Amino acid sequence: MGEHITLTIHENSFYIKAFSETVEDMGPFFLEGPANPEKTFAVKNNGMLTIKVPYKECFVCTRFVPIE
């Protein structure tokens, strides 16, 4: 599995698709904060895919809301 792997990343999620001649597997994954897609990288080593997704420096659009 994983002859071919594609990785697409957005600010709050990423999508992986892996396929070979006989099998296709795909899935979305959601992140807990805004990621920096420009600094994201992935390495495949001995069949293991490692994805490093750094968060953005500040969470400008985040605000804690008190619950009454």
Secondary structure, DSSP 8 states (H G I E B T S, - for coil): --SEEEEEE-SSEEEEEEE-SS-EEEEEEE-SS-B-GGG-EEEEETTEEEEE--B-S--TT-------
